[in-house]
Amino acid sequence: VMSVAVGEKAPGFTLLGSGGKSYSLSDYAGKPVVLVFYPGDNTAVCTKQLCSYNNELAQFNDIGAQVLGISAQDVASHDAFSAKHGFGFPLLADIEKEVAGAYGVVGLLGMVRRSIFVLDAQGVIRYVHRSAVGLTFRPVEELVTALRSAL
């Protein structure tokens, strides 16, 4: 399994996401990015995690960081999930799990592992957290600290 590590350039990608728009990592060149890989829309921990990041979105915006949620559900699922909770960041549909694969976050039985990557403005990975079980998630504070140190 390919795996990317801190200090390496983040693998580029283009995926369809919220609103049927196409999102490319290169669209965010020059700003820090938080990639949030999560197993599924409307599942308990994912909902809590994404709502927590959404509630604190101002903290990410303050440092000019873009949050991108990525999971294997399709755009229709993402749109419904996003509308239900009013997410202020796009959810990307990695249906073939190619992006999850490139980041080394496809776990047992092909499930996407709850994982976070913080990229600096040059697209270099500055922080990685891959959950083994995925019942918990990283708090906003920890991610903001990682972002600040990457600026």
C-alpha positions in Angstrom: 0.0 0.0 0.0 1.3 3.4 -1.0 1.6 5.8 1.9 2.6 9.4 2.0 4.4 10.9 4.9 5.1 14.3 6.5 7.5 16.3 4.4 6.4 14.8 1.1 4.4 16.5 -1.6 0.7 15.7 -1.4 -0.5 13.6 -4.3 -2.7 15.8 -6.6 -6.2 14.8 -7.5 -9.4 16.0 -9.1 -12.8 14.8 -7.9 -16.4 15.7 -8.3 -17.9 17.1 -5.2 -20.7 19.1 -3.6 -23.0 20.7 -6.1 -21.6 18.5 -8.9 -18.5 20.8 -9.2 -15.1 19.5 -10.0 -12.4 20.1 -7.3 -8.7 19.8 -7.8 -6.0 20.0 -5.1 -4.2 22.4 -7.5 -7.1 24.9 -7.2 -5.9 25.7 -3.7 -2.2 26.2 -4.5 -0.8 28.9 -2.3 -3.1 28.2 0.6 -2.9 25.6 3.3 -5.4 22.7 2.9 -6.9 20.3 5.5 -7.9 17.0 3.8 -10.5 15.1 5.9 -10.9 11.5 4.8 -13.9 9.9 6.5 -15.7 6.6 6.1 -19.3 7.7 5.4 -22.0 10.3 5.1 -24.6 10.3 7.9 -22.7 8.0 10.2 -22.4 8.9 13.8 -18.7 9.7 14.2 -18.4 11.3 10.8 -21.3 13.6 11.4 -19.9 14.6 14.8 -16.5 15.2 13.3 -17.6 17.2 10.3 -20.0 19.2 12.3 -17.3 20.0 14.8 -15.0 21.3 12.0 -17.9 23.2 10.4 -18.7 24.9 13.7 -15.1 26.0 14.0 -14.7 26.9 10.3 -13.8 30.5 11.3 -10.6 29.2 12.9 -9.6 27.6 9.6 -10.7 30.6 7.6 -8.8 33.0 9.8 -5.5 31.4 8.7 -6.7 31.1 5.1 -7.0 27.3 5.1 -9.3 25.3 2.9 -11.1 22.2 4.4 -12.0 19.4 2.0 -14.0 16.4 3.1 -13.4 13.2 1.1 -15.2 9.9 1.2 -16.4 7.2 -1.1 -20.1 8.1 -1.4 -21.4 9.8 -4.5 -22.2 13.5 -5.0 -25.9 13.0 -4.4 -25.2 11.5 -1.0 -22.7 14.3 -0.2 -25.2 17.0 -1.2 -27.9 15.6 1.0 -25.5 15.2 4.0 -24.1 18.7 3.4 -27.5 20.3 3.1 -28.7 18.6 6.3 -25.8 20.0 8.3 -25.0 23.2 6.4 -21.4 22.4 5.8 -19.3 25.4 4.7 -16.7 23.3 2.9 -17.1 20.9 0.0 -17.4 17.1 0.3 -15.6 15.2 -2.5 -16.7 11.9 -4.0 -13.8 9.5 -4.1 -16.0 6.7 -5.4 -13.2 4.5 -6.8 -11.1 5.3 -3.6 -8.2 6.3 -5.9 -7.4 9.3 -3.8 -7.8 7.4 -0.5 -5.4 4.9 -2.0 -2.9 7.5 -3.0 -2.9 8.8 0.5 -2.7 5.3 2.0 -5.9 5.5 3.9 -7.9 2.5 2.6 -8.1 0.0 5.5 -9.5 -3.4 6.0 -12.3 -4.5 3.7 -11.8 -1.4 1.6 -13.1 1.0 4.2 -11.7 4.5 4.1 -9.9 5.2 7.4 -10.7 8.4 9.2 -7.6 10.4 8.5 -6.4 14.0 8.3 -3.7 15.6 6.3 -2.6 19.2 6.8 -0.8 20.6 3.7 1.1 23.8 3.7 0.7 26.5 1.0 3.3 24.7 -1.2 1.3 21.4 -1.0 3.7 19.7 1.3 2.3 17.4 4.0 2.9 18.9 7.4 0.7 16.7 9.6 -0.8 13.3 9.2 -3.2 11.4 11.5 -4.6 8.0 10.4 -7.1 6.4 12.8 -6.8 2.7 13.3 -10.4 2.3 14.4 -11.9 5.7 13.7 -14.1 6.1 16.7 -12.5 9.3 17.6 -11.3 12.3 15.5 -8.7 15.0 15.8 -9.9 18.2 17.5 -9.9 21.5 15.6 -7.4 23.0 18.0 -4.8 20.3 17.1 -5.3 20.9 13.4 -5.1 24.7 13.7 -1.9 24.3 15.6 -0.5 22.1 12.8 -1.6 24.7 10.2 -0.1 27.6 12.1 3.2 25.8 12.3 3.0 25.1 8.6 2.5 28.8 7.6 
